[in-house]
Amino acid sequence: MEDKTWAIYLHVCVRYIDGNALTNSSLRERFGVAESSSGSISRLIKDVLNSKLIKPVDPNTAPRYMKYIPIWG
């Protein structure tokens, strides 16, 4: 799990530096996972969120449209 957590954290940092935010879709693309596996990607994002490494851009957004940035962003 630590490798995936670190990979997600680095992905969100790179996207943030590029002026973007992490989304379920961007992470699926990064890991080469089909859209049908969006639930497993959501669980990974939730784990990293609970680790306090990332935060939502707007916590009031519907889950489908949620975007994340590094905790320091």
RAGIKA-V833793 format. One record per pair of residues at least 24 apart in sequence whose ideal C-beta (glycine too) atoms are under 10 Angstrom apart, sorted by the first residue. I is the first residue (numbers start at 0). GAP is how many residues later the second one is. D is the distance in whole Angstrom. If there is no record, write none. Layout:
# RAGIKA-V833793
I GAP D
I GAP D
This chain:
# RAGIKA-V833793
0 43 9
0 46 7
0 47 10
0 50 10
3 27 9
3 40 6
3 43 8
3 44 8
4 39 8
4 42 7
4 43 5
4 46 6
4 48 7
5 42 9
5 47 9
6 24 8
6 37 9
6 41 10
7 33 9
7 36 6
7 37 7
7 39 8
7 40 5
7 41 10
7 43 10
7 45 8
7 46 8
7 60 9
8 39 6
8 42 8
8 44 5
8 45 7
8 61 7
8 62 9
9 60 10
10 37 10
10 43 10
10 57 10
11 33 9
11 36 8
11 41 8
11 42 5
11 43 10
11 55 10
11 56 6
11 57 6
11 58 6
11 59 9
11 61 8
12 40 9
12 41 9
12 56 9
12 57 5
12 59 9
12 60 9
13 56 10
14 52 9
14 53 9
14 54 8
14 55 9
15 38 9
15 41 10
15 52 9
15 53 5
15 54 5
15 56 9
15 57 5
16 53 9
16 56 9
19 47 8
19 49 9
20 33 9
20 35 9
20 36 5
20 37 10
20 45 9
20 46 4
20 47 6
20 48 5
20 49 10
20 52 9
21 26 9
21 32 7
21 34 10
21 35 9
21 44 9
21 45 7
21 46 4
21 47 7
21 48 9
22 34 10
22 41 10
22 42 8
22 43 7
22 44 5
22 45 8
23 39 9
23 40 8
23 41 10
23 42 8
23 43 9
23 44 10
25 41 9
25 42 10
26 41 9
37 26 9
41 24 9
